[in-house]
Amino acid sequence: MRAIICRNWCSPDDLCLADLPSPSLAPDQVRLRVNAVGINFADTLMVAGKYQVKPSFPFSPGLECSGEIVEMGPDVVGFKIGQRVMAISRFGGAYAEELITTHDYIVPIPDEMDFITAASFPVAYGTAHFSLTHRGQLQAGEILLVTGAAGGVGLAAIEVGKQLGAMVIAAAGSKEKLAIAKSHGADHLINYAKESICTRVKEITNGSGFDVLFDPVGGGAFEQSLRATNWQARLLIVGFAGGRIQQVPANHVLVKNVSVIGVVWGAQAAREPIVVTRGLNQLLTWWQAGRLKPHVAKTFPLEEAPAAMKALLSRAYPGKIILTC
Ligand SMILES: NC(=O)c1ccc[n+]([C@@H]2O[C@H](COP(=O)([O-])OP(=O)(O)OC[C@H]3O[C@@H](n4cnc5c(N)ncnc54)[C@H](OP(=O)(O)O)[C@@H]3O)[C@@H](O)[C@H]2O)c1
């Protein structure tokens, strides 16, 4: 099988395409013929050695994909050969024509969903749903602020927030990105390249502030948001795409009964796969009802994975970038 290989901690340009023997299968595993792969910011961290998970060399990056089951171990139940599924792969491995994974980490794809849409789905929507429900306890009628709102997880958080009945404020770095955020349901927009998040949130909320922050950007975006919290706000720490890990002043947390809440969806999947697959099945029901609209900005063939990762890092593309095999 062809696979993109990382042989040492590196940048996307140092990854190479290789022909590898097909890996063998354990009794509880399935072999997928991969059709499409979702690119994630975390893939760029993983190959650079900056991610929580550090696979041993050589490895393929890739945390999510879609494809068909072509082989099953004898302990796998509830699936069949030829079934179309989406898969999550916490330790990478999806930038390849085949992926071996356990049946805990695959979810059937609805007949009407194509492979590219399916590959764009698990990490973005799974993280958004897990963050806003399990971790943030977002309630109907509350005000949700999303930073990096046109990125992979950001756009999904807008849509999931709307499904949960929140008023959504989207914050992103350009008017083009904010137009995408609006088309995915955002009620209010903040261009944080030009405007203060704090000032605008206070204007939009008549001084009360937001109830839940979904923050995949970190650094200054988080620090500005911290000054616009409502009473008992929940701040969801999702990522640090901006490149700086913020410090949280405890006095700001104390004075309004604020909660700062970590989110790690992939590790939750490893500890409690049912939480993650149940969330994905709920999300797929919403998708089938036309209530979620995954946005794929661009596709690249597998061999152009380095260009695809650099496209993600360029901040030029809203939503998801996908590799096709
Ligand atoms: N905790 C979890 O379980 C979990 C799960 C999935 C993802 N994440 C994290 O969430 C973050 C976003 O992931 P993603 O896959 O959605 O990435 P993405 O599609 O690249 O989106 C990231 C967004 O961050 C903003 N950004 C601000 N400064 C940036 C910078 N210096 N470089 C790149 N982007 C910057 C960009 O929007 P603007 O240009 O509008 O600012 C961009 O749209 C990452 O840190 C990732 O590791 C965490």
The ligand as an SDF file (V2000), in Angstrom:
LIG
                    3D

 48 52  0  0  0  0  0  0  0  0999 V2000
   -8.7940   19.4070   22.1350 N   0  0  0  0  0  0  0  0  0  0  0  0
   -9.1810   18.6140   21.1580 C   0  0  0  0  0  0  0  0  0  0  0  0
   -9.6950   17.5160   21.3740 O   0  0  0  0  0  0  0  0  0  0  0  0
   -8.9790   19.0820   19.7420 C   0  0  0  0  0  0  0  0  0  0  0  0
   -9.5710   18.4230   18.6520 C   0  0  0  0  0  0  0  0  0  0  0  0
   -9.3930   18.9430   17.3690 C   0  0  0  0  0  0  0  0  0  0  0  0
   -8.6060   20.0860   17.1830 C   0  0  0  0  0  0  0  0  0  0  0  0
   -8.0000   20.6510   18.2570 N   0  0  0  0  0  0  0  0  0  0  0  0
   -7.1560   21.8530   18.1280 C   0  0  0  0  0  0  0  0  0  0  0  0
   -7.9370   22.9050   17.6190 O   0  0  0  0  0  0  0  0  0  0  0  0
   -7.1010   23.7880   16.8750 C   0  0  0  0  0  0  0  0  0  0  0  0
   -7.7040   23.9960   15.5110 C   0  0  0  0  0  0  0  0  0  0  0  0
   -7.6590   22.7870   14.7690 O   0  0  0  0  0  0  0  0  0  0  0  0
   -8.2590   22.7120   13.2890 P   0  0  0  0  0  0  0  0  0  0  0  0
   -7.9100   21.3670   12.7610 O   0  0  0  0  0  0  0  0  0  0  0  0
   -9.6500   23.1790   13.2960 O   0  0  0  0  0  0  0  0  0  0  0  0
   -7.3330   23.7880   12.5510 O   0  0  0  0  0  0  0  0  0  0  0  0
   -7.6500   24.8200   11.3780 P   0  0  0  0  0  0  0  0  0  0  0  0
   -8.7160   24.2920   10.4970 O   0  0  0  0  0  0  0  0  0  0  0  0
   -6.3380   25.1740   10.8050 O   0  0  0  0  0  0  0  0  0  0  0  0
   -8.2570   26.0890   12.1500 O   0  0  0  0  0  0  0  0  0  0  0  0
   -7.4580   26.8270   13.0190 C   0  0  0  0  0  0  0  0  0  0  0  0
   -7.9210   28.2680   13.0090 C   0  0  0  0  0  0  0  0  0  0  0  0
   -7.1270   28.9640   13.9510 O   0  0  0  0  0  0  0  0  0  0  0  0
   -6.9350   30.2890   13.5160 C   0  0  0  0  0  0  0  0  0  0  0  0
   -5.5500   30.6930   13.7530 N   0  0  0  0  0  0  0  0  0  0  0  0
   -5.1850   31.7570   14.5090 C   0  0  0  0  0  0  0  0  0  0  0  0
   -3.8640   31.8730   14.5180 N   0  0  0  0  0  0  0  0  0  0  0  0
   -3.3710   30.9010   13.7340 C   0  0  0  0  0  0  0  0  0  0  0  0
   -2.0490   30.5170   13.3480 C   0  0  0  0  0  0  0  0  0  0  0  0
   -0.9540   31.2050   13.7920 N   0  0  0  0  0  0  0  0  0  0  0  0
   -1.8870   29.4560   12.5290 N   0  0  0  0  0  0  0  0  0  0  0  0
   -2.9610   28.7650   12.1070 C   0  0  0  0  0  0  0  0  0  0  0  0
   -4.2480   29.0720   12.4390 N   0  0  0  0  0  0  0  0  0  0  0  0
   -4.4400   30.1290   13.2530 C   0  0  0  0  0  0  0  0  0  0  0  0
   -7.2750   30.3490   12.0300 C   0  0  0  0  0  0  0  0  0  0  0  0
   -8.3650   31.2290   11.8670 O   0  0  0  0  0  0  0  0  0  0  0  0
   -8.1400   32.8010   11.6180 P   0  0  0  0  0  0  0  0  0  0  0  0
   -7.2200   32.9240   10.4380 O   0  0  0  0  0  0  0  0  0  0  0  0
   -9.5220   33.2720   11.3530 O   0  0  0  0  0  0  0  0  0  0  0  0
   -7.5630   33.3450   12.8870 O   0  0  0  0  0  0  0  0  0  0  0  0
   -7.7200   28.9420   11.6610 C   0  0  0  0  0  0  0  0  0  0  0  0
   -8.9290   28.9480   10.9090 O   0  0  0  0  0  0  0  0  0  0  0  0
   -5.7130   23.1440   16.8450 C   0  0  0  0  0  0  0  0  0  0  0  0
   -4.9220   23.7020   17.8680 O   0  0  0  0  0  0  0  0  0  0  0  0
   -6.0070   21.6760   17.1510 C   0  0  0  0  0  0  0  0  0  0  0  0
   -4.9080   21.0220   17.7140 O   0  0  0  0  0  0  0  0  0  0  0  0
   -8.1770   20.1720   19.5250 C   0  0  0  0  0  0  0  0  0  0  0  0
  1  2  1  0
  2  3  2  0
  2  4  1  0
  4  5  1  0
  4 48  2  0
  5  6  2  0
  6  7  1  0
  7  8  2  0
  8  9  1  0
  8 48  1  0
  9 10  1  0
  9 46  1  0
 10 11  1  0
 11 12  1  0
 11 44  1  0
 12 13  1  0
 13 14  1  0
 14 15  2  0
 14 16  1  0
 14 17  1  0
 17 18  1  0
 18 19  2  0
 18 20  1  0
 18 21  1  0
 21 22  1  0
 22 23  1  0
 23 24  1  0
 23 42  1  0
 24 25  1  0
 25 26  1  0
 25 36  1  0
 26 27  1  0
 26 35  1  0
 27 28  2  0
 28 29  1  0
 29 30  1  0
 29 35  2  0
 30 31  1  0
 30 32  2  0
 32 33  1  0
 33 34  2  0
 34 35  1  0
 36 37  1  0
 36 42  1  0
 37 38  1  0
 38 39  2  0
 38 40  1  0
 38 41  1  0
 42 43  1  0
 44 45  1  0
 44 46  1  0
 46 47  1  0
M  CHG  2   8   1  16  -1
M  END
$$$$
